[in-house]
Amino acid sequence: MFGNYTHILRRTLIVADNMGAQDLAGRNDELAYQLAKRGKELRRDVEAVLTDNNAQVAGNSSTARETGGLGAWVATNESVGTGGGLTTGDGTTARTDGTQRDFTEAMLKDAMQQAFTSGGQPSILMVGPHNKTVVSGFAGIAAQRYQANITMPLTSMSQAAPAFPTAPAAIAMSQASPAAPTAPPTFEDFMANQRSIEDKYGLTSVDDPEYYQRMYQRFLTRTQ
């Protein structure tokens, strides 16, 4: 049975009594303003605790208890430098950092693929300030943004000038047909890819055919 410890965080503030009677610039209530600022500081503190490479600490009369960070709960689907390794996955140990590497888009895609193949669905990426500038330069991000060309017509239209008093000619419109959908991979292809990933990362195969059938069905559902 896994468990964690609460990490007590505190931010204090002092507001003079007479601040409520003053005409302040940019705000009506000094206490509310200071509370909002402390709230933002606490949110940053919580984010730092959760993303820190820190194992949980039970605490005692002289040592404060600490929450085990997210890294202390990850035991599989790793992407680490030489000499690095993950934890036991129960929050009691911190990961071992390997040789530092430059963060690349290939590393990110590899980790996402491992998680997806194991049944996960990554949706949030959290990085530090430096790596945020690196991620912003990934080609996969840039490919999702397009500059609309307002001079390019979306459809082709032609219209003949009507000869009065006859009825106007009908408008003819043409548009390219959508491409046919790509057929999903077969279960055999899915299993071949799964075995390849297991062999590559030394993962243990599950001795349960129905487990892989469920993974395959979830994969088809997400790709539809």
C-alpha positions, 0 to 999 in steps of 0.5 A: 500500500503506497502513501505519501506525506504532506509537505506543509507550506506557509506564506505570511503577510502583515497589513496595517489597520489604516491601509483600509482607509487609504485611497490606494493606486491600482487596488481597492483592498490591500488585504485582498491584494496581498492574499492574492500575491501569497496565493501565487507564491504558494502555487509556485511552492507546490509546483516546486515540491511536486517536480523536485527530485525528492523522496518522501520524509516521515519527519520527527520532532526535529525534522519536518516531513516532506512530500515525495516528488513526482520523480520518486513515483516513476519506475518505468518508461525512462529516458535518462543519461549514462549512469542514471536510473529510476526509483522503486516507484513507491515514493521512498527513493529519489531517482539517480541522475545520469550524465547531463544531456541536451533536451531534444524532441526525440527524447520527448517523443520516445518517453511519450511513446513508452508511456502510451504503449504502457497504457498511459496518455501523457497530456502535460509537460512540465519543464524548467525555464531553460528547457521551456525555451528549448521546447518552444523551438521543437518542430512538432510545436511549430507545425501546429501553427499556420499563417492564414493566407487571405489572398488564397481562395478556399474554393474555385467559383465561376459565374457567367454574366446574365443577359437581361432579362434572362435568369442569372446563370447558376454558380459552379463550385469545385472543391477537392475531395477529402483524402480517404482515412488511413486504415488502423494497424492490425493487432499483429502489427501492434504486437510486433511494435510492442515486443520491439519496445519491450526488447529495446528497454528490457521490459518484461512481457505480460503473460496475459493475451487479454491484457494486450487485447485491451491495450489494442482496443484502447489504442484503436479508440484513441486513434479514431 
